[in-house]
Amino acid sequence: MVASNCRIGIIGAGTTGVYLASLLAEQGFQVTLFEKAASPRTEGCGIFLIKAGMEALQQGNPQLCQRIMRAGDPVQKVEFRNLRGQTISSETVTHQENELPGMLIHRTAILSALLDFLPPGCLHCNAELTSVVQTSDGVTAHFQDGSEWEGDLLVGADGIVSKVRSFVVPGVEPCYLGDLVWRGLVADRSFCPPGNFIVYARGRGIYANFFHIGGDRTHWGFFIEVEQQEPGRLRPSNPAIPAAELAKLAADARSLIASTPPEQVVSRYSYDIDPLPHLYAGRIVLIGDAAHAKSPTRARGMCSGFEDALSLSRHLAAGADIATVLEQFQTERLPIVHEYQRTSRQQSQQIGRRQKSAA
């Protein structure tokens, strides 16, 4: 098996990178987690963490899974409404005994819980990667402040604009999916009950969604199709929701969005990436959005990152050497994440989000 003194570096302290670091540290590996920001980004909006993501947490760390369950609301009801607010359909979500539910939860609660399972000294912030050099015996990461790290395996968990990815599959650019998305958190004691996921449907798909995340707070998402007029930008230069678009929504839903404090609203263009031909090169491997960023239509983003982390940690614990481990990991995960990407993009197109050329 891979020696427990194997030195593993992880670039990116988002949920995927932190989960992998905690699993590997628990197994006895020498793990160093690097984050380019001054601290991990614990702010954010709501997440629908589907059952598969919860199972990946339960299998890797049951204590963490239980903490996540206490921090959010199990999804109990999914309701579709038209833009006038009239109910189109409503479905109660049931679970078998001992079955993990999908969770409606604040992203902050997830990452904060994950960070608590990191060993002291594992996380290094203000560490922006600049270059990577590898040999048959090891890999060296260089950082903007002049520091470097040497080890046996480097993991890229640094998101859709991954720096590490350029050393595995060069030239990959995000693909614009055709829509602009706003998300927010707002105090709410009446509009969206606990456990409810409310969807407002437009002619060809989703116009807005709302779900309760605990603590008298509701997450909302608002989506419009727009031509990409700012190629290469992830966030629009003007983050305001167009008043004419918001006016199409039912009055109570529109009022909830309008009452959200500006600091609780984020806006992004929606992107994915084309499926990669491989997930590793030499001693560098990609996981999470760095490997397979996808449309959010199937809610597989954070979930697939947790699955990657669990899979890689298991292969490292059981594998004979780094090369064998990475080949086994890729053989397992590549067809799965390709299917996630393909079906997520396909569903995105079917509900009206037009596939655009690479941004």
NORBEL-V321394 format. One line per field, one symbol per residue. ss: DSSP state (H for helix, E for strand, - for the rest). phi: phi as a letter, one per 30 degrees, with the letter a starting at -180 (. if undefined). psi: psi as a letter, one per 40 degrees, with the letter a starting at -180 (. if undefined). A space follows every 10 residues. Layout:
ss->???
phi->???
psi->???
This chain:
ss->------EEEE E---HHHHHH HHHHHH---E EEEE------ -----EEEE- HHHHHHHHHH -HHHHHHHHH H-EE--EEEE E-----EEEE EE-------- --EEEEHHHH HHHHH----- --EE----EE EEEE----EE EEE----EEE E-EEEE---- ---HHHH--- ----EEEEEE EEEEEEE--- -----EEEEE E----EEEEE EE----EEEE EEEEE----- ---------- --HHHH---- HHHHHHHH-- -HHHEEEEEE EE-------E E--EEE--HH HH---HHH-- HHHHHHHHHH HHHHHHHH-- -HHHHHHHHH HHHHHHHHHH HHHHHHHHHH -------E-
phi->.ddddecbcb cjcddddddd eddddddjdd cbccbdddae dddkcdbccd eddddddddd aeddeddddd cbcddcacbc bdddjddcab bdccbdeidd ddccadeedd ddddddcdde idcbchccdc abbbbdcabb ccbddjdbbc acacccbcid ceddedccbd idcecdcjbc bcbabbdacb dcdeicbccc cceclccabb adbjihbbcb bbbbdbddcb ejddcddcdd deedddddde eddddddddd eedccbbbdc bbbdeddacb bicbbcbidd caebeddchc ddeddddedd dddddddcdd aeddeddddd dddeddddde dddddddddd cjdddcded
psi->ihieehhhhh hhfadddddd ddddddeeih hhhhhdidii geiaaihghi dddddddddd gddddddddd eahhhdhhhh iieeehhdih hhhiiihehh iihhihdddd dddddeehih edhhifghhd ihhiaeeaih hiideeiihh adhhhhffad fhdddeedgi ehiihheeih hiiihihhed dhihehhhhh hadeahdiih iheiffihii ihhihiiheg hehdiidhei hhddddeeii ddddddddeh hdeehihiih iaiihidiei hbfhiiiadd dfhiiedefe cddddddddd dddddddeid iddddddddd dddddddddd dddddddddd eehhhiih.
